[in-house]
Amino acid sequence: MKVTEKDVQYVADLANLELTPEEQSRILKDLNSILEHIDRLNQLNTKNVPPMAQTSDKFGIDASKQGSDRFSYVMREDETRPSLPREVLMENAPDSDGAFFKVPKVIER
Amino acid sequence: MDLSALTVESTRTAVAERVLNPVALAEEFYKKIEADDPQIGAYLTLCKDRAMKKAAAVQAAADKGDALPPLAGVPVAIKDVMTIAGVQATAGSKILKGWIAPYTATVVQRLEDAGAIVLGKTNCDEFAMGSSNENSGYFPVHNPRDLSRVPGGSSGGSAAAVAANLCVAALGSDTGGSIRQPAAFCGVVGLLPTYGRVSRYGLIAFASSLDHIGPITKTVKDAAILLRYIAGRDKCDSTSADVPVTDYEAEIGKPAKGLRLGVPKEYFGEGLDTEVSTAVETAIQKLAQAGCEIVPISLPHTEYAVPTYYIIATAEASANLARFDGVRYGHRSSSAHTLSEMYRRSRDEGFGAEVKRRIMLGTYALSAGYYDAYYRKAQQVRTLLTRDFENAFQQVDAIVTPTTPTPAFKLGEKVDDPVSMYLADIYTVTADLVGVPGISVPCGISKEGLPIGLQILGGHFDEATVLRIAHVYEHETGTGR
């Protein structure tokens, strides 16, 4: 067992999840079985292998350009554009006074 | 009207020639949905009023004698991870129940600009996380070919809707196989375009370096037609590539003679069902008869793809899903007294078990002390997997494999064993990690009557070759229409 109950509580805290005791024990079991499968990655020697975050910095770009110039097509003028109207967005708010989102009190006096 | 005979190609032609009335056609589809969908569960939301208005507008243009747009009157379904302004979008999650999207996804806009009629939003695994559609926060989807079996996931609703003739074509999303695997399980065509080929603006994010949108259709030609209209650079998605869009429909008419097809030995090993293996080998022989050269190849890091995927996808998901906190939209817990309690309880009440499992795994893999061991390691193995494909594409034009190791499994069969469920994606995850395009086409039926899928993978932005080979195969076997 790599992951402990304490780890589950710590990670749930980082992830802003409030897990029930049943959920905690199920996730403990599942994380350990998944990580056991994932541990086979350690069979590979990846020394000197560069990490890859995404594929679009390698494929579908102008290979004759260097660095950020390869992505010059995503650049645009720095100008203001209209955003979605507030009243449309506020219709989905769980609690609102029409102008702002209301949440439980953050600072106790 | 026999809705099963309709393809995108035949529907648009019949509408353009004024043989088919789009209003009557949409009515027929809603009648069939009402009759058949209670057993299947393919749709989460129908947008009938909206669809009938759009269909009436197409009909009015047709009556006036106007030239019609290329997909005029074609009824389509959209996986519920893509937004349509004014229509509920849930991503299959309870946390988004009742959320009315304030804007429309680029892919939907492009289909509607081309005249397509959106019938509704299809069921899926919650936040597209799953291989069986049993992780839907609402109800599972049943495979139209055998209602005791899963349709695959996560685009199970879209694949089932196409297979059951509850739409003519659909859009799905694919992060680890979620278009191709359900297409294989339901006996339809599913296309994964190259990463960056299709805009994701308006796609509810799961794993941003892996998420793709693509068509699920009855024929290869339909997939080619839809791709042409949804593909291309979009200013609203900086990851959409600045690569010209090919006329895929014209490309697929070309013969496959002389194309080199790689058959990777790693995709035919332990765990592959013998009926699937036989069907795929027979399909490869057919392609050889059509003039393709068959080349044995190796993709040596294949067995590391699933573990790599489950680190990268969950790490990205844990970040993407942090936005669901009950503040601005989505579910908010009514039992919370403090802000922190509100975040935690809203998320705990709103997310299902698989989503929590993946957020936990992803958060763990990114947390201090484990980042190098898991996340960085997986990113390095992603490089190795990419090199496997780069090497392969120096020798071959495309790669052929099974889409899935087995045909559709039973509902409930794998729900208690996440690793076994994850391994259902063993042949599909690599294309997402590497960013190459792929397609699944039906290549046979098992003794139990279940569809089997053939997967064809191509080089980056070479959808044309993938579609061309799939089209040749479809016509060699007479499975196309």
Interface residues (C-beta under 8 A of the other chain):
Chain A: V3 D7 V8 Y10 V11 A12 L14 A15 N16 L17 E18 L19 T20 E23 R26 I27 D30 L31 S33 I34 L35 H37 I38 D39 R40 L41 N42 L44 T46 V49 P50 P51 M52 A53 Q54 T55 S56 K58 F59 G60 I61 F71 Y73 V74 R76 L84 V88 L89 E91 N92 A93 P94 D95 F101 V103 P104 K105 V106
Chain B: W99 I100 P102 Y103 T194 Y195 G196 S209 R233 K235 S238 T239 A241 D242 V243 H301 E303 Y304 V306 P307 T308 Y310 I311 S318 A322 D325 G326 V327 R328 Y329 G330 H331 R332 A336 H337 T338 L339 S340 E341 M342 Y343 R344 R345 R347 D348 F351 A353 K356 R357 I359 M360 L361 T363 Y364 S367 Y374 R376 K377 A378 Q379 Q380 V381 R382 T383 L384 T386 P418 V419 Y422 V434 G435 H460 F461
